């Protein structure tokens, strides 16, 4: 064999070896690419599984929040029965300014007496009262002014709220969403 044939044979072997290495690199590249695609598909599947799992959790959280609001509403309704006026009874006769007292379970809230002439119906907020730690409160109710209101019937309620109200007409201000009223007491102004 000539030297040229020998070089040619070596070149063919090197070419075959080179082609074999290229095929192996292509195979490894394809395997790596497939592995990356499989990993990406796995990550997407995991993300979808997480999203699917979160949806019921979000619904459960909404349900817990709704239940909490309902419990708070029921609790407030029960406690509102304990917000009472004790110093006046239905049919009592009162003067123009009368001291009114009662009990409250809402000791952390502001309290207001709300007086409304029965025939007119417009409610008037009186000065704010601060309940004592034992749940008792005392305030002054005004039943008309001067001779206006004499001989008329008035509704008196106690209002408890965390919000703040101005003295004067209740219709001219927004009633706080947490406002709780006592049962009304109907009195007659005689003086």
C-alpha atoms as one frame of an Amber mdcrd trajectory, in Angstrom:
protein
   0.000   0.000   0.000   1.303   3.324  -0.942   1.771   6.195   1.349  -1.055
   8.054  -0.337  -3.348   5.104   0.177  -2.263   4.948   3.777  -3.047   8.657
   4.273  -6.323   8.166   2.490  -7.190   5.228   4.733  -6.334   7.267   7.853
  -8.423  10.168   6.535 -11.371   7.820   5.957 -11.030   6.416   9.466 -10.836
   9.948  10.892 -13.863  10.946   8.817 -15.775   7.905  10.050 -14.713   8.684
  13.633 -15.726  12.358  13.131 -19.124  11.335  11.726 -19.596   8.950  14.644
 -18.796  11.744  17.143 -21.139  14.153  15.322 -23.930  11.529  15.474 -23.224
  11.036  19.206 -23.293  14.818  19.816 -26.554  15.121  17.851 -28.001  12.240
  19.871 -26.918  13.863  23.169 -28.253  17.256  21.998 -31.587  15.681  21.082
 -31.741  13.836  24.422 -30.911  17.097  26.252 -33.520  18.963  24.256 -36.117
  16.268  24.953 -35.163  16.334  28.633 -35.566  20.137  28.716 -38.931  19.891
  26.947 -40.036  17.176  29.391 -38.934  19.400  32.293 -40.843  22.336  30.840
 -43.932  20.168  30.357 -43.537  18.958  33.955 -43.270  22.548  35.227 -46.377
  23.572  33.260 -48.233  20.523  34.598 -47.149  21.389  38.148 -48.297  24.994
  37.645 -51.663  23.806  36.301 -52.018  21.418  39.242 -51.247  24.303  41.605
 -53.805  26.541  39.910 -56.391  23.785  40.066 -55.605  23.252  43.766 -55.748
  26.989  44.556 -59.219  27.455  43.092 -60.977  25.372  45.802 -58.831  27.106
  48.416 -59.987  30.491  47.144 -63.596  29.312  47.263 -63.026  27.967  50.773
 -61.532  31.308  51.833 -64.566  33.134  50.402 -66.856  30.715  52.227 -64.987
  31.296  55.503 -65.230  35.058  54.958 -68.977  34.828  54.208 -69.496  32.639
  57.261 -67.531  35.090  59.389 -69.708  37.983  58.161 -72.857  35.957  58.892
 -71.633  35.079  62.384 -70.773  38.745  63.001 -74.230  39.760  61.774 -75.937
  37.212  64.048 -73.731  38.243  66.968 -74.619  41.906  66.404 -78.332  41.056
  66.196 -78.153  39.145  69.477 -76.155  41.895  71.170 -78.505  44.591  69.861
 -81.239  43.050  72.012 -79.050  43.924  75.003 -78.746  47.601  73.956 -81.576
  48.990  76.047 -83.044  52.158  77.497 -83.807  51.561  81.189 -84.889  54.945
  82.577 -87.867  55.391  80.232 -90.821  53.172  79.422 -93.439  53.382  76.690
 -96.061  56.009  77.595 -93.872  57.894  80.108 -94.311  61.652  80.345 -91.148
  63.702  79.875 -90.046  67.325  80.019 -88.200  69.162  77.232 -84.790  67.907
  78.480 -84.676  64.473  80.034 -81.816  62.377  81.410 -81.893  58.932  79.823
 -79.869  55.917  80.907 -79.472  52.337  79.801 -77.229  49.329  79.177 -75.006
  48.375  76.276 -72.869  45.380  75.291 -70.946  47.674  72.888 -68.716  49.417
  75.431 -66.011  50.163  72.821 -68.387  52.120  70.543 -69.735  55.673  70.565
 -73.351  55.985  71.724 -75.967  58.538  70.758 -79.565  59.125  71.752 -81.748
  59.542  68.674 -85.046  61.357  69.212 -87.811  61.510  66.586 -91.205  63.247
  66.830 -93.635  60.436  65.961 -95.857  62.633  63.757 -92.922  64.064  61.755
 -90.556  61.107  61.765 -87.276  63.035  61.290 -84.663  61.689  63.698 -82.348
  63.984  65.652 -78.976  62.840  66.957 -78.158  64.093  70.456 -74.644  64.600
  71.901 -72.334  61.564  71.974 -72.165  59.465  75.122 -69.327  57.294  76.364
 -70.457  54.086  78.017 -68.842  53.078  81.275 -66.837  49.828  81.460 -69.778
  48.115  83.211 -71.957  48.792  80.127 -74.102  51.564  81.612 -74.573  54.869
  79.814 -76.327  58.175  80.530 -77.221  61.056  78.236 -79.604  63.941  77.784
 -82.459  63.827  75.267 -84.096  66.995  73.972 -87.777  66.697  73.072 -88.458
  69.729  70.879 -87.509  73.298  71.742 -89.460  75.897  73.664 -93.182  75.180
  73.270 -92.586  73.223  70.043 -93.157  69.575  70.811 -95.302  70.019  73.885
 -98.097  67.409  73.957 -96.409  65.392  71.175 -95.196  61.811  71.211 -91.493
  61.090  70.635 -89.560  57.965  69.847 -86.260  57.589  71.708 -83.573  55.104
  70.688 -79.957  54.568  71.606 -77.566  54.127  68.676 -74.145  52.436  69.050
 -71.492  52.767  66.340 -67.755  52.943  65.868 -68.408  55.818  63.474 -68.922
  59.417  64.433 -72.201  61.297  64.011 -72.902  65.016  64.214 -75.523  66.427
  66.538 -78.631  67.306  64.515 -80.752  65.718  61.824 -79.866  62.084  61.105
 -81.253  62.410  57.567 -78.478  64.881  56.638 -75.666  62.404  57.356 -74.679
  58.888  56.405 -75.602  56.206  58.867 -72.498  54.074  59.596 -72.799  50.497
  58.353 -72.121  49.120  61.839 -74.880  51.210  63.498 -77.003  49.272  65.989
 -80.203  50.703  67.460 -81.975  49.841  70.672 -85.712  49.160  70.594 -87.586
  52.469  70.544 -89.362  53.853  73.593 -92.378  56.112  72.885 -92.833  58.964
  75.374 -95.048  62.059  75.572 -93.678  65.511  76.300 -95.935  67.250  78.812
 -93.928  70.328  79.808
